[in-house]
Amino acid sequence: MEQKNIWNKYDEETLDKVNVLSEEYRRFLDNGKTERECIDETVEAIERAGYISLQQAMEEGRSLSVGDKVYYVHMNKSIAMFQIGTKPLPEGMNILGAHIDSPRVDVKQNPLYEDKEFAYLDTHYYGGIKKYQWVAMPLAIHGVVVKKDMTTVIVNIGEDEDDPVFFISDILIHLAQEQMKKTAGQVINGEAMDLIVGSRPLKIEAKKDGEEGKDTEKEKNTPERDAVKKGILEILKRQYDIEEEDFLSAELEIVPAGKAREAGFDRSMILGYGQDDRVCAFTSLKAMLDLGITEKTVCCLLVDKEEIGSVGATGMSSLFFENAVAELLELCGGYSALDLRRCLQRSCMLSSDVSAAFDPLYASCFEPKNAAFFGHGIVLNKFTGRAGKSGSNDANAEYVAHLRGIFEKEDVSFQTAELGKVDVGGGGTIAYVLAKYGMNVIDSGVPVLSMHAPWEATSKIDIYEAYRGYIAFASDADLY
């Protein structure tokens, strides 16, 4: 089936809305470069829209009714939002689910060291990256340091014009003969991705006359051991009240410095960090905020750890979502294990995750009839996985047909795709995790160019169409 570019589908008035939405999206990217920052942005937005926390609703003894809006934040890294519909919860929900973690470089627990008068932070990369893409570029540090007294220090260095930035060094081309012989995966070793954070030694004041143990001239001119590291520690203590041991309980993420930008002479694209999967997180959240009263209860899930297999307490494999739905049932008339099982099995979900956009410069990696194209609308991936669909959720034909009907009814332009050629591509999302409940799930999102690179590209019109598609899905009362 031929797929068409949809830029000319809309009039100028609608294209103005496309630009307004993309501007809001760029702010979301700029303010949410980590999971915690995304959660903060989300909570601020939904509370303005009248959402209250599940905990508050429970403490106040509320009984939820049609139109009520509640949310549950788990460990400041995942969130579930609910808008109560007219139908009872055991009849199921319409769920939009995206992840808010992105490939990056993390700081280790014992990171700070000095080597030949450079101060470094030792690192470990997170998620699937091409390591060579992260060297010789300006980087920022985002995250939190939690001290022994449970005081939390928020760190965000490298984004303001007056902030310093950081970098990972690379060998100059003149000395890179051996490096250039290596494969791309070996050009940069993981242990060589340490972040340079300083090079100025701490000034050691010589003892004044009369002080015990007065320095000799030789001692005055001898650099103190690890003086650069000590200089960095002095700055950290002075500016953030952080001691070296506080790195033990820190979560610091190294990300590209700088704001998301419009791209192209025609300004048709967005270039920015973390669009996998914050482009789908944003459009899902925006759709949730713009919904009217619905028949089905609608849920928006934004979760952590997808890039490393949805594991851990804040990943989709955790029971936090199931627990939140159990609490929701209690507030909507009473919990029972059977109602919880019925609610989850009868729910339908769009696993709002990105797809690989067809790249003409690497056309040999794609099968064009089953590839996602920029400017062609929201993408449905019936299955992901790799090597014979291993690890995938494969949506059934009836569910795909129903979604076709929803999108066609609301004039939402969509395309279908796979992630590369059969023996070339593959990948995973959170779809298989929710599918374990027996619910209908399919991957549906925005095509991304240069996925998993420090800077990724998306099309404004695809972002807008995804937003419209998510509203159409969430509002549908006939999903089974």
C-alpha positions in Angstrom: 0.0 0.0 0.0 1.4 3.4 -1.0 2.0 5.8 1.9 1.9 9.5 1.3 3.6 12.5 2.7 1.0 14.4 4.7 2.5 17.9 5.0 0.0 19.2 2.4 -2.9 17.6 4.1 -3.4 20.6 6.4 -4.2 24.2 5.9 -2.1 27.1 7.2 -4.2 27.4 10.4 -3.6 23.8 11.3 0.1 24.1 10.4 0.3 26.9 13.0 -1.0 24.4 15.5 1.7 22.0 14.4 4.4 24.7 15.1 2.8 25.6 18.5 2.8 21.9 19.5 6.4 21.4 18.4 7.5 24.5 20.4 5.9 23.1 23.5 7.6 19.8 22.8 11.0 21.4 22.5 10.5 22.9 25.9 9.6 19.5 27.3 12.8 18.0 25.8 14.9 20.9 27.2 13.5 20.6 30.7 13.3 16.8 30.9 16.7 15.4 30.0 16.5 12.7 32.8 13.6 10.5 34.0 13.4 12.6 37.2 13.1 15.8 35.3 10.5 14.3 33.0 8.4 13.3 36.1 8.8 16.8 37.6 7.6 18.4 34.3 4.7 15.9 34.0 3.5 16.4 37.6 3.6 20.2 37.2 1.5 20.0 34.0 -1.1 17.5 35.3 -1.6 19.3 38.6 -2.4 22.5 36.7 -5.0 20.4 34.9 -6.7 19.2 38.1 -5.0 15.9 38.8 -4.4 14.9 42.4 -2.2 12.1 43.7 -3.6 8.7 44.5 -2.1 9.0 48.0 -3.9 12.3 48.6 -7.2 10.7 47.4 -6.7 7.8 49.8 -5.8 10.0 52.7 -8.9 12.2 52.2 -11.1 9.1 51.8 -12.3 10.1 48.4 -14.6 8.0 46.2 -13.6 8.6 42.6 -16.2 9.2 40.0 -16.5 10.0 36.3 -14.1 12.7 35.1 -11.9 12.5 38.2 -8.1 12.6 37.5 -5.5 11.0 39.7 -1.8 10.0 39.4 0.7 7.8 41.1 4.5 8.6 41.0 6.8 5.7 41.7 10.3 6.5 43.0 10.4 9.8 41.1 11.1 7.9 37.9 7.8 6.4 36.6 4.2 7.7 36.7 0.7 6.4 36.0 -2.1 8.9 35.3 -5.8 8.0 35.2 -8.9 9.8 34.1 -12.0 7.9 35.2 -14.5 7.1 32.5 -18.2 6.4 32.5 -17.8 2.6 32.2 -16.8 0.5 35.3 -13.1 -0.2 35.6 -13.4 -4.0 35.3 -14.5 -3.4 31.6 -10.9 -2.3 31.0 -9.0 0.9 30.2 -7.4 2.5 27.1 -3.7 2.8 27.9 -1.0 5.0 26.4 2.4 3.8 27.5 5.8 5.4 26.8 9.2 5.4 28.4 11.2 8.4 29.5 14.7 6.9 29.9 17.1 7.5 27.0 20.6 6.3 26.1 23.3 8.2 27.9 26.4 8.0 30.0 26.2 7.5 33.8 28.6 8.4 36.5 30.0 5.5 38.6 29.7 5.4 42.4 33.4 6.0 43.0 34.1 8.3 40.1 36.4 11.2 40.8 40.1 10.7 40.1 43.1 12.5 38.7 45.5 11.3 35.9 48.4 13.5 34.7 46.8 16.7 35.9 43.4 16.0 34.4 40.4 15.5 36.7 37.9 12.8 35.5 34.6 11.3 36.4 34.6 7.5 35.8 31.5 6.4 33.8 29.4 3.5 32.5 27.2 4.0 29.5 23.5 3.2 29.7 21.5 1.6 26.9 22.4 0.9 23.3 24.8 3.6 22.1 27.6 4.0 19.5 30.3 5.0 21.9 32.3 7.0 19.3 29.4 9.4 19.0 29.8 10.7 22.5 33.4 11.9 22.3 34.6 15.4 21.6 31.3 17.1 22.1 29.9 19.4 24.8 28.2 17.4 27.6 26.1 18.4 30.6 25.6 16.7 34.0 22.1 16.2 35.3 20.9 14.3 38.4 20.7 14.2 42.1 23.1 13.7 45.0 21.4 12.3 48.2 23.5 12.9 51.3 23.6 10.8 54.4 21.1 13.1 56.2 18.7 12.6 53.2 19.3 16.1 51.9 18.9 16.0 48.1 21.2 18.2 46.0 19.8 18.8 42.4 22.6 18.9 39.8 22.1 20.6 36.4 25.4 21.9 35.0 26.0 22.7 31.3 22.7 24.0 30.0 22.9 27.7 31.0 25.0 30.0 28.8 27.2 30.8 31.7 27.6 27.2 32.8 30.8 25.2 32.1 30.4 22.1 29.9 32.3 18.8 30.1 33.7 16.4 27.4 35.1 13.0 26.7 38.4 13.3 24.8 39.3 11.6 21.5 42.8 11.0 19.9 43.8 13.5 17.2 43.7 12.2 13.6 47.5 12.6 13.4 48.0 9.9 16.0 45.0 7.7 15.2 46.5 5.2 12.8 45.9 2.3 15.1 42.4 3.6 16.1 41.3 3.9 12.5 42.0 0.3 11.9 39.4 -0.8 14.5 35.8 -1.6 13.9 33.2 1.1 14.9 32.4 -0.9 18.1 36.0 -0.8 19.2 37.1 2.7 18.2 36.2 4.0 21.7 36.5 1.6 24.6 33.9 1.9 27.4 36.6 2.4 30.0 37.9 5.3 27.9 34.6 7.3 28.1 35.6 9.1 31.3 34.5 12.7 31.6 37.0 15.5 31.8 35.9 17.8 34.6 38.9 20.0 35.3 42.6 20.7 34.8 43.6 23.4 37.2 45.4 22.4 40.4 44.3 23.7 43.7 46.6 26.5 44.8 48.6 25.4 47.9 49.5 28.4 50.1 53.0 28.3 51.5 53.3 28.5 55.3 54.0 32.0 56.6 57.2 32.9 58.6 56.9 31.7 62.1 54.5 28.8 61.3 55.6 25.4 62.4 57.3 23.4 59.7 57.9 26.3 57.3 58.1 25.2 53.7 61.4 25.1 51.9 61.7 26.7 48.5 61.7 23.2 46.9 58.4 22.3 48.8 56.8 25.6 47.6 57.4 24.7 44.0 56.4 21.0 44.2 52.8 20.3 43.1 50.7 18.6 45.8 49.5 15.1 44.9 46.1 15.1 43.1 45.9 18.9 43.3 43.5 19.1 40.4 41.1 16.6 42.0 41.3 18.5 45.3 40.5 21.7 43.4 37.3 20.0 42.0 36.3 18.8 45.4 36.8 22.3 46.8 34.4 23.6 44.1 31.9 20.9 44.8 32.0 21.6 48.5 31.7 25.4 48.1 29.0 25.4 45.4 26.9 22.3 46.3 28.0 21.2 49.8 29.0 17.8 48.3 31.8 15.7 49.7 33.6 13.0 47.7 31.8 10.2 49.6 28.4 11.6 48.5 29.0 10.2 45.1 28.2 6.9 46.6 24.5 7.9 46.8 24.3 9.9 43.6 22.5 9.5 40.3 24.3 11.6 37.8 23.6 11.3 34.1 25.8 12.8 31.3 23.8 14.1 28.4 24.4 16.3 25.4 24.5 20.0 26.4 22.2 22.4 24.5 18.6 22.9 23.6 16.5 21.1 21.0 16.3 23.0 17.8 14.2 23.3 14.7 16.1 21.7 11.8 16.1 22.3 8.0 15.7 25.5 6.0 12.0 24.8 6.1 12.0 24.2 9.9 10.1 21.0 9.3 12.1 18.9 11.8 13.1 18.8 15.5 16.7 18.0 16.4 17.3 17.2 20.0 18.5 14.7 22.6 16.3 12.0 24.1 13.5 11.9 21.5 13.5 8.1 21.9 11.1 8.0 23.7 10.2 11.4 25.0 8.6 12.3 21.7 5.9 9.6 22.4 5.9 10.5 26.1 5.1 14.1 25.3 2.4 13.4 22.8 0.8 10.8 25.1 0.8 13.2 28.0 -0.5 16.0 25.8 -3.3 13.8 24.5 -4.2 12.9 28.1 -4.4 16.5 29.1 -6.6 17.4 26.1 -9.2 14.7 26.5 -12.8 15.3 27.3 -15.0 12.9 29.3 -14.5 9.3 28.0 -16.4 6.1 28.3 -13.4 4.0 29.1 -11.1 5.0 31.9 -7.9 6.3 30.2 -4.4 5.7 31.5 -1.1 7.3 30.5 2.1 5.4 31.7 5.5 7.0 31.5 8.2 4.6 32.7 11.9 4.1 33.3 14.5 1.4 32.3 13.1 0.5 28.8 16.5 1.0 27.3 18.0 -1.8 29.5 15.0 -4.3 29.3 12.3 -2.7 31.4 13.9 -4.2 34.5 14.2 -2.9 38.1 11.7 -1.3 40.5 10.9 1.6 38.1 10.8 -0.5 34.9 7.6 -1.8 33.3 8.3 -5.3 34.6 7.8 -4.0 38.1 4.4 -4.4 39.7 4.1 -0.7 40.4 1.4 -0.3 37.7 -0.6 -3.3 38.8 -0.5 -2.0 42.4 -1.7 1.5 41.2 -4.6 -0.1 39.4 -5.5 -2.1 42.6 -5.6 1.2 44.6 -7.7 2.8 41.8 -10.2 0.0 42.0 -10.5 0.5 45.7 -11.2 4.2 45.3 -13.8 3.5 42.5 -16.0 1.2 44.6 -13.9 -1.6 46.0 -10.9 -3.8 45.1 -11.1 -7.4 44.3 -8.5 -9.7 42.8 -10.9 -10.8 40.1 -11.8 -7.2 39.1 -8.1 -6.3 38.9 -7.5 -9.3 36.5 -10.6 -8.4 34.5 -9.6 -4.7 34.2 -6.1 -5.5 33.0 -7.1 -8.3 30.6 -9.8 -6.2 29.0 -7.7 -3.1 28.6 -6.2 -2.1 25.3 -2.8 -0.3 24.9 -0.8 1.7 22.4 2.8 1.1 23.4 3.8 4.6 22.4 7.3 4.1 21.2 9.4 5.3 18.3 10.2 3.6 15.1 13.3 3.8 12.9 12.8 6.3 10.0 13.9 5.3 6.6 17.3 6.9 5.8 18.1 7.1 2.1 21.9 7.2 2.9 21.5 3.8 4.6 18.8 2.4 2.3 20.3 -1.1 2.3 19.3 -1.6 6.0 15.6 -1.1 5.2 12.9 -2.8 3.3 11.0 0.2 1.8 7.6 -1.4 1.6 7.7 -2.0 5.3 9.6 1.0 6.6 8.5 4.2 8.4 9.0 7.5 6.5 9.3 11.1 7.7 6.1 13.1 7.2 3.9 10.1 6.7 2.2 10.1 10.0 2.0 7.9 13.1 3.6 4.4 12.8 2.1 1.1 13.8 4.6 -1.7 14.4 2.6 -5.0 14.6 5.7 -6.6 16.1 9.2 -5.7 17.1 11.8 -8.2 18.4 14.6 -9.6 16.3 15.9 -12.9 14.8 12.5 -14.4 14.1 10.4 -12.0 16.2 12.2 -13.1 19.3 11.2 -11.1 22.3 8.3 -9.3 20.6 4.6 -8.8 21.2 2.8 -9.6 17.9 -0.5 -7.8 17.9 -3.5 -9.8 16.5 -5.2 -9.0 13.3 -8.5 -8.1 14.9 -6.9 -5.4 17.0 -5.0 -3.9 14.1 -8.2 -3.8 12.1 -10.0 -2.0 14.9 -7.2 0.6 15.1 -7.4 1.1 11.4 -11.1 1.9 11.8 -10.4 4.4 14.6 -7.7 6.2 12.7 -9.7 6.3 9.4 -12.8 7.6 11.2 -10.8 10.5 12.8 -8.7 11.1 9.6 -5.5 10.2 11.4 -2.7 9.4 8.9 -0.9 6.2 9.8 1.8 4.0 8.3 3.0 0.5 9.2 6.6 -0.6 9.5 9.2 -3.0 10.8 12.5 -2.0 12.3 14.8 -2.7 9.4 15.3 -5.7 7.2 14.5 -9.2 8.6 18.1 -10.2 9.3 19.4 -6.7 10.0 17.1 -5.0 12.4 15.1 -5.5 15.5 14.5 -4.1 19.0 12.2 -4.2 21.9 9.7 -2.0 23.7 7.4 -2.2 26.8 4.7 -3.9 24.7 5.5 -7.5 25.7 5.3 -6.6 29.4 1.7 -5.3 29.3 0.7 -8.1 26.9 1.4 -10.7 29.7 -2.0 -9.6 31.2 -3.7 -10.8 28.0 -4.6 -7.3 26.9 -4.4 -6.1 23.3 -1.1 -4.2 22.7 0.6 -2.7 19.7 3.6 -0.4 19.2 2.6 3.0 17.8 4.8 6.1 17.6 6.9 8.6 15.7 9.6 7.8 13.2 13.1 8.9 14.4 16.2 9.5 12.3 19.6 8.8 13.9 17.8 6.9 16.7 20.0 6.4 19.8 22.5 9.1 18.7 23.2 12.0 21.0 21.1 14.2 18.7 18.0 12.6 17.1 15.6 14.0 14.5 11.8 13.9 14.1 9.3 15.5 11.8 6.9 18.1 13.2 4.0 16.7 11.2 4.5 13.2 12.6 4.5 14.5 16.1 1.2 16.3 15.5 -0.3 13.2 13.9 0.8 11.0 16.8 -0.9 13.4 19.2 -4.1 13.2 17.2 -3.9 9.5 16.9 -3.5 9.1 20.7 -6.5 11.2 21.3 -8.6 9.2 18.9 -7.5 5.9 20.5 -8.0 7.1 24.1 -11.5 8.4 23.3 -12.7 5.2 21.7 -15.4 3.3 23.6 -15.5 0.1 21.6 -12.1 -1.3 22.2 -12.5 -4.8 23.6 
